[in-house]
Amino acid sequence: MKMKTPSILRLGCVLVVALIVVAGVSAFPAPASAAGITLSKRQGQSGTTLSEDVTANGHRTRTFEWTINKVANPTTLDLVQGESGTVTYTVTLTKDDGTVHTWIDGKVCITNGGSVPTENLKSTIKVTQPPSQVVILSTPLDTTAKPVLAAGESYCYPYSIDIPSANSDTYKVNADTTITNHSGHLGEPFGPNAAATTTIPTTETLVHNTVTVSDTLGGPLGEFSDDHTVTYTHKFDCGNAGDNPNTASITYDDGTAGPSASATVTVKCTTPPPPTTQWCGIGTAFGKAVSSQTLNSLVPLPNTCKRWGWYTYTSSPVSGTLYVGAGGNDIGKAVDVGTWSATVSGQFIDVTYTLKNDSPSNVFQVTEVHVYASCTKPTTCAPGQYTYSRTGLTAQSYDTGPIDTKCNGPWYIIVHAAVSQQFPSTATCPTPVQ
């Protein structure tokens, strides 16, 4: 039997396969993990890109601190009803030498130029003074307002960094910004760097250099740019009984509220006991009406009518004023102590006395009343002989009741009284005037 001889081609193929197997190399394509290639690196072009812009502005200010103090003197008023008390308020303003503040502020505006949101967005602000590249200050940019930028989104992040003891040279602000999904650098922080330059002014901008002061009691107290003291006074009475707080307040020249200070005045009120009084007889009173005539004009003139006083001749009701001490019938030097009135009903006449009660000084009362009421002309002016007489009275208002004149008029009427006046118990009673 003839054996078939293997072809050279077959032997070659077997040899190649054998060699591959012997060498430990697979004849099939290797997976990515076997080749040491991570999935993210294979997707290197699926990240995003960033661009940014930086602004910088230098500042130098001197900010003044103000204090205010308010004092009331006295702080307590002890008053009685009807009294008032004056309090002096002192408002003291003190201004310090001011505090210098130098700083740079601005914005870092970042734009996501890709099609996916940013991951782990961070930025660091670094300050140098060219030509030196030494970083003198560094601070993280606050990105909490917008921690992730959506695809195509832009946002400007504000920053402010203090520059202690700043000079007027140029300052450079660098913003180093990174994300961890930047195209071509996935998985590692990468991003743009932008910078801006500025200078710190040599001239200070004054902050809170001037203040205005207002007061709840004193109103506007003025505008001030240095230490100052203002005083004003205010009156209190028993209508303000209790605690009376009030406040003086500072408003800065930029419109913001400054410190304030308060003072409290306590008003205590008492009602004094009524004063003790006494009644003093001040003299004789006669009633006078518009139509009255003097007693000493009677014809014939009785001896007892040669004195001051008046009578009224009437057939109808009449009224007038009660006067004490009108010597010579001069009412200019008399005391007006009240009024009187006489009403008529048939043959009866009713006389009413009404004395003044104007406390504390013009308080009067009658202690005796005498009325002459007759159709016959009087033949005596002695009060004790009149038609009607009452003594031992203490009345500020007195009504005689109907007096029977036994005639139907017209009538002669004389109205007389003994009058007392109220005085403080410590006063000396005057001599009565007849």
Secondary structure as GFF3:
##gff-version 3
##sequence-region A 1 434
A	DSSP	alpha_helix	8	23	.	.	.	ID=ss1
A	DSSP	three_ten_helix	33	35	.	.	.	ID=ss2
A	DSSP	alpha_helix	39	42	.	.	.	ID=ss3
A	DSSP	three_ten_helix	44	46	.	.	.	ID=ss4
A	DSSP	beta_strand	50	54	.	.	.	ID=ss5
A	DSSP	beta_strand	57	63	.	.	.	ID=ss6
A	DSSP	beta_strand	66	73	.	.	.	ID=ss7
A	DSSP	beta_strand	76	80	.	.	.	ID=ss8
A	DSSP	beta_strand	84	95	.	.	.	ID=ss9
A	DSSP	beta_strand	99	112	.	.	.	ID=ss10
A	DSSP	beta_strand	122	128	.	.	.	ID=ss11
A	DSSP	beta_strand	137	140	.	.	.	ID=ss12
A	DSSP	beta_strand	154	162	.	.	.	ID=ss13
A	DSSP	beta_strand	170	178	.	.	.	ID=ss14
A	DSSP	beta_strand	193	199	.	.	.	ID=ss15
A	DSSP	beta_strand	205	207	.	.	.	ID=ss16
A	DSSP	beta_strand	211	215	.	.	.	ID=ss17
A	DSSP	beta_strand	219	224	.	.	.	ID=ss18
A	DSSP	beta_strand	228	237	.	.	.	ID=ss19
A	DSSP	three_ten_helix	238	240	.	.	.	ID=ss20
A	DSSP	beta_strand	242	252	.	.	.	ID=ss21
A	DSSP	beta_strand	257	270	.	.	.	ID=ss22
A	DSSP	beta_strand	277	288	.	.	.	ID=ss23
A	DSSP	beta_strand	293	294	.	.	.	ID=ss24
A	DSSP	three_ten_helix	295	297	.	.	.	ID=ss25
A	DSSP	three_ten_helix	303	305	.	.	.	ID=ss26
A	DSSP	beta_strand	310	314	.	.	.	ID=ss27
A	DSSP	beta_strand	318	324	.	.	.	ID=ss28
A	DSSP	three_ten_helix	327	329	.	.	.	ID=ss29
A	DSSP	three_ten_helix	331	333	.	.	.	ID=ss30
A	DSSP	beta_strand	335	345	.	.	.	ID=ss31
A	DSSP	beta_strand	348	355	.	.	.	ID=ss32
A	DSSP	beta_strand	357	358	.	.	.	ID=ss33
A	DSSP	beta_strand	362	374	.	.	.	ID=ss34
A	DSSP	three_ten_helix	383	385	.	.	.	ID=ss35
A	DSSP	beta_strand	388	390	.	.	.	ID=ss36
A	DSSP	beta_strand	397	404	.	.	.	ID=ss37
A	DSSP	beta_strand	411	424	.	.	.	ID=ss38
###
